């Protein structure tokens, strides 16, 4: 697992429960989403109704699971958590749906990875609070309609565009979660430090925030690694200097690039003069699989404006040369 990876690892799962904001007011950033969701939930509460289905789209680690728990808490409802890949058959989904209680929140992570038949069952459940359970096989099969109590589906996906339109259209409210600004991540870090009983100053938090790739999960993970360093090599207090020294040990640089990211950029710049170079060639040069370079390293490098994917291959931007402290080769006059 990468220290700067956005998906949860084992340690995250254990610690995150303690770090999750419990209500909308505690949830940092995402101002628009928070305001809109607040209206949706307040209105439903005032009507004494179950909240509309909510779709949350955004990269891993931005707070989708946390928000779904907040929705349940704000509605005073229990929550059931599952994911698209965990639902292999329509029957799996029928079992979950038929055991929901009135007003319950069903959180379906990675909803775009559900099987087709389950997806179709979900359409009807979302719209009519009803499922057809198929009994028997072949010509003798019959559909037995089953009434469901009203519930709130909270679906999460990395990209809303991946969802089939009929599914997307059945959500009453869609929220796009954006990457966080450094100032917002600083607030996440200060909050987590308080909960973990760690002393950190303003500059220490800023130093960690700047390396957290716009992602609260990464901010919380880096905070824990810096805390270790502060305890073992210093007096336990996190300052800018301690944070920078700790993250140098873990090879996370001042923009949040790790060893792999830097290896890709370094090869692109030093071996191929900044490109264009094909993905396979670049992957061989860093000794990694094509997929690793394309799916693990490149998205963040592209987002940071350090690398661009062009029809002729990968190219480095001027900012990449600056970041690695290298001078771009002199262009011969055209
Ligand atoms: P996702 O479901 O999008 O992968 P999570 O909801 O599991 O992300 O959040 C990952 C971690 O980041 C959790 O520990 C959570 O407490 C923290 N976190 C996410 N968003 C926020 C936020 N807006 N404010 C404070 N902490 C947050």
Boltz pocket constraint, residues with backbone or C-beta under 6 A from the ligand:
constraints:
  - pocket:
      binder: B
      contacts: [[A, 6], [A, 15], [A, 16], [A, 17], [A, 19], [A, 20], [A, 21], [A, 26], [A, 27], [A, 28], [A, 29], [A, 30], [A, 58], [A, 59], [A, 60], [A, 61], [A, 62], [A, 63], [A, 64], [A, 65], [A, 66], [A, 67], [A, 188], [A, 216], [A, 217], [A, 220]]
      max_distance: 6.0
